[in-house]
Amino acid sequence: MSDKPDISSLRIDRSQKFDDRPRSGAWKWIVGIVVVAVLVSAYFWIMPRLTPATKVDVTTVRMIGGSDAAAELVATGYVVAQRSAEVASKGTGRLVWLGYEEGDTVNANAVIARLDNEDVLAQLDFARAELAGAEVDTLDAGRAYRRDRTLLESGAVTEDIVEGAEARYLGALTGIDRARASIRAAEVELENTVIRAPFTGTVLTKNADVGEIVAPFASSANSKGSVVTLADMNSLEVEADVAEANFVKVAVGQRCEIILDAYPDVRYQGFVKKIVPTADRARATVQTKIAFVDKDDRVLPEMSARVNFFIDAPTEVAPRQALVVDQGAITRRDGRQVVFRIEGEVVTLVDVTIGRDFDDNVEILAGLQRGDRVVLDPPGKMTSGQKVDASR
């Protein structure tokens, strides 16, 4: 008997195969979950980039200072001449002379233009000839009347002859009156061919040229109704439309500051001259006339202007500042006043608190900062987080 241990039981049986893989379909579920997670992540990453952006107009929140911020109300309007006229002729004829151009100053009653008046001159000459003939007839009839009356006293003629001579004499006198009336009518017609300035002013536009037909009210398609447009430059004022909601802030005599768009750095002092006693139903505005206290030759008719209305003198409140944004950026959501601020490629709904109106702008008291870009006239269905194209 051998003393060695039997180790045959420790030998590895390589005929047996071991499989440590799951013995069910669990691995398929794991792969499916991973694929779904990848697809969902890809969807939320790709879809925002594939969704078309809404094109919007953009405005920027800005700060205004000085008298612009101190104004209780701001309105826009245009410079107009209170005294202006389309100078035309009372007669019809061909324009033969025009003595003024645009920009020329014309004194009151000065001759601006003349129409062809040869026919009227002929009528005047004829009327004068008629007057001369009537005067001769009157002289002859008067002598005959006086002679017959003398003969009546001596009994050489009868009374009926004297009465006939008297009638012829009175008829001759009437002929003189008719001839004089004809002369006056011809002189009026002649004056109608002369176009004069109704007041001292400046020619703004020339509406007809030499050779064209001028007619009252432009009765023909090929005729001109007026020769020039004349304006009294001393009567220039600004007509501004004030919203009905702000109408209570305006009063006659109120101090104003006028800023012309052509000269934004020049401030003209003014005051409310008149408030037109009617409102524009379509626009919900009231027209206000603002007179200049000081103006110069740079102020011209039809220039666009902005008017600052003050409660106090502008110099007393000039240091104030105001944060403003375009009125069109303000909208309402659930009864709140909000704006859509642009942040990158999307918009964010922001609640705002507004203050004074500055015509097309409104003061922002809270919710925005200077330089913020916001959507102008946002669509009614716009929501926070919506992708926008703010390139325009």
HELIX and SHEET records of a PDB file:
HELIX    1   1 SER A    8  LEU A   10  5                                   3    
HELIX    2   2 ALA A   26  LEU A   50  1                                  25    
HELIX    3   3 GLY A   66  ALA A   70  1                                   5    
HELIX    4   4 GLU A  118  SER A  154  1                                  37    
HELIX    5   5 GLU A  159  ASN A  192  1                                  34    
HELIX    6   6 PRO A  216  ALA A  218  5                                   3    
HELIX    7   7 MET A  233  SER A  235  5                                   3    
HELIX    8   8 GLU A  244  LYS A  249  5                                   6    
HELIX    9   9 PRO A  314  VAL A  317  1                                   4    
HELIX   10  10 GLN A  327  ALA A  329  5                                   3    
SHEET    1   A 2 THR A  54  LYS A  55  0                                        
SHEET    2   A 2 VAL A 388  ASP A 389  1                                        
SHEET    1   B 2 ASP A  57  THR A  60  0                                        
SHEET    2   B 2 ARG A 373  LEU A 376 -1                                        
SHEET    1   C 4 ARG A  62  GLY A  65  0                                        
SHEET    2   C 4 GLN A 321  ASP A 326 -1                                        
SHEET    3   C 4 ASN A 361  ALA A 366 -1                                        
SHEET    4   C 4 THR A 353  PHE A 358 -1                                        
SHEET    1   D 7 LEU A  73  ALA A  81  0                                        
SHEET    2   D 7 LEU A 236  ALA A 243 -1                                        
SHEET    3   D 7 THR A 285  PHE A 292 -1                                        
SHEET    4   D 7 TYR A 268  ASP A 280 -1                                        
SHEET    5   D 7 ARG A 255  LEU A 260 -1                                        
SHEET    6   D 7 SER A 304  PHE A 309 -1                                        
SHEET    7   D 7 LEU A  73  ALA A  81 -1                                        
SHEET    1   E 4 SER A  84  VAL A  87  0                                        
SHEET    2   E 4 VAL A 228  ALA A 231 -1                                        
SHEET    3   E 4 GLY A 201  LYS A 206 -1                                        
SHEET    4   E 4 THR A 105  VAL A 106 -1                                        
SHEET    1   F 5 VAL A 194  ARG A 196  0                                        
SHEET    2   F 5 VAL A 111  LEU A 115 -1                                        
SHEET    3   F 5 GLY A  93  LEU A  98 -1                                        
SHEET    4   F 5 ILE A 213  VAL A 214 -1                                        
SHEET    5   F 5 SER A 223  LYS A 224  1                                        
SHEET    1   G 3 THR A 331  ARG A 333  0                                        
SHEET    2   G 3 ARG A 336  GLU A 343 -1                                        
SHEET    3   G 3 VAL A 346  ASP A 351 -1                                        
END                                                                             
